[in-house]
Amino acid sequence: MFISLAFCSVICNFACMKRLPLLFFCFLYVISIAAQTDWREALQQWLSAEDMEETYGEETMELLEEKANAPINLNQTTREELEELPFLSASQVEGLMEYLDSYRPIRSLNELLMIVELDNETRSLLKCFVFVGEEAPQRKWPQWDKLAKYGRHSLTTTAKVPLYERRGDSQGYLGYRYRHDFRYQFNYNNRVKFGITGAQDSGEPFFAEQNKMGYDHYSYYFQLRDMGWLQELNLGMYRVQMGMGLIMNTGFHLGKLASLQSMGRANHALTAHSSRATAGYMQGVAATIRFSPHWHATAFSSLRYVDATLNDDGSARTLVTSGYHRTPAEMAKKHNTRETDIGGTIGWQKGTLYLNANAVYTSFSRDLQPQSTQLYQRYAASGNGFFNASLDYGYNNYRWTLAGETALNQQGAMAAIHTVGLQATPQLSLMLLHRYYDKRYTALHGRSFAEGSDVQNEHGCFLGVTWRPSVVWQVQGYVDYAHFSWPRYQVSAPSDSFDALLAMRYQKKRWTLSGRYRLHIRQRNDSNKQRLVNKTEHRCRAGIDCAVSPSLTLRTQSDGVISQFQGVSSRGIMVSQHASWRWRFLKTDAHIGWFCTDDYDSRLYQYEASVGYDFGFPAYYGRGLRSALMVRADMGRHVTAIVKWGTTKYFDRSTIGTGLQQVDRSSLTDLQFHLRLSF
């Protein structure tokens, strides 16, 4: 922590000095080592046709960052550990386990080529999160001398320095404009893990106001895994996933095309919460016990304080999950409500056939009373004391994957989701997903496959296909229809939506050509709120990747959008160029993109490489130019340093943002720094 504070202090004091970037680059030039594979690049290839801006949250990216920093030893792994990788389907996990059970110990990652369930993209991504080490010994509680000798410590600190001033920085925000955090973790073979994370957002007070302990948010955790009958124990902060997420999913969440890749499999997992995210976690104790080869049970208990907007009578109108505490009004909401959660699972599994019974109970120190005057909130969760129970079940073999979950809340309202996956041929796979979420069904911690934002008021069907006609071609697509039987936000009557996507990729030797088209139709109120009209969105993307040499990769991409609503069309286009260059210990990413859109309705999103534990997928609208440069140095196995400069220049405005976020200039420039020490 003290290293983090010192590092952030230096950054903040000298950020505006012109010599700082030059000195930092010179520091990186001193030491040399071969650059490691970037899992983010592999992830982008795997999700090349996915709207990550809609589905990938900070928790998912941080989960993958943790997995990349502590890879899985294939000779010591378990099924539960592999199932934590969200990009693996049930049949791929089964294929991996069958191969490992038959041929372990394996000697090289090249043996992954022998697993027919893995395609090239998934195999490349998997290599970023696994390694081949010693064969698994008989499991027992680790000895303290082994912990001290083979355990690994890591300390990571990041800082973001804006080279501009917002209106709130001088009149409104309680803290300074720099964002920074630190993370310490101890890890022993992914079996013993503990650590602490401290995070500070821009504008939040530091060692002031309610932040007397320094950072605005701390995450602390202790985790034991694979200790014989004790399969897992979590103390402190943790996340819980049950089944397909109808009653409990505080972990990762995938979008439609990514769900097609993973074939919509269910997942039961407890994971340590090491994120800077201030919402979506439990705090207390959780454990999984295995009674026999076929029976296991999970139980958890949590007590934590959350933010809420209060009504005049002291009840909670809404739960606030942004995590911002920059102004007196935001600080007044900090931890003003106590939340208690208890729950658990009893499960049976034999081979690939499984059945689990799940239950969750949640209560608050205040009654939850949303604004009932809004028609779309008629069936929102209200009162105090919320109970949900479900059954999830499934079976898979080398061709079929079946999974489902059926849930009830305390009022008897039902939610159900079922998937069927078929590997028709080695080249062709299909997935059918059906979900029904009653308008009266509520689950405070539920998060599953949905067109809307909640597991409520939706009835839909999804059909997806993946076709690989040859080793160089891949075609993926889906169609998804959903009906909403009750009014929603900005929709005053029952409505429908339709979503379809087609994506193609050609990859041969140094070249990768990709393209996609997406049609999204949603119903909205007209300007007079008298009837529903369609809001139609056409989005397309084309890209060319070229590996010019082993050290230089170029990517050219163009995006376009047409949004139509009430006879008015909004159009946008963006053309960008990305270059990635490696030289021994250094890796450099350069990005530049020009965008031109009519308004916010025609906004465009584009992936941008960023520092560790940070995920850049910003929205662009108006007319402007985005450019960024990032340099990474891997100095042996012990030190990783990253610096990133980025600027967005607008040609159609003299001020950016509104309210306290307003910047009285036409450009935004940021510096980001990242330092990771491993020992």
Secondary structure, DSSP 8 states (H G I E B T S, - for coil): -HHHHHHHHHHHHHTT-THHHHHHHHHHTS--------HHHHHHHHTTTS-HHHH--HHHHHHHHHHHHS-EETTT--HHHHTTSTT--HHHHHHHHHHHHHH-S---GGGGGG-TT--HHHHHHHTTTEE--S---------HHHHHHH-EEEEEEEEEEESS-BHHHHTT-SS-S-EEEEEEEEEETTTEEEEEEEEE-TT--SSBTTBTTSSSEEEEEEEEEEETTEEEEEEEEEEEE-TTSSS-B-S----HHHHHHHTT----EEEE--SS--SS-EEEEEEEEE-SSSEEEEEEEEEEEEEEEE-TTS-EEEEE-S----SHHHHHTTT-EEEEEEEEEEEEEETTEEEEEEEEEEEESS-B---TTSGGGTTS--BS-EEEEEEEEEEE-SSEEEEEEEEEETT--EEEEEEEEEEEETTEEEEEEEEEE-TT---TT---S-SSSSSSSEEEEEEEEEEEEETTEEEEEEEEEEEESS-BTTB-S-EEEEEEEEEEEEEETTEEEEEEEEEEEEEEE-TTSSSEEEEEEEEEEEEEEEEEETTEEEEEEEEEEEEEETTEEEEEEEEEEEEEEEETTEEEEEEEEEEEESSGGG-EE--B--STT--B--EE-SEEEEEEEEEEEEETTTEEEEEEEEEEEESS-SSBSSGGG-BSSSEEEEEEEEEEEE-
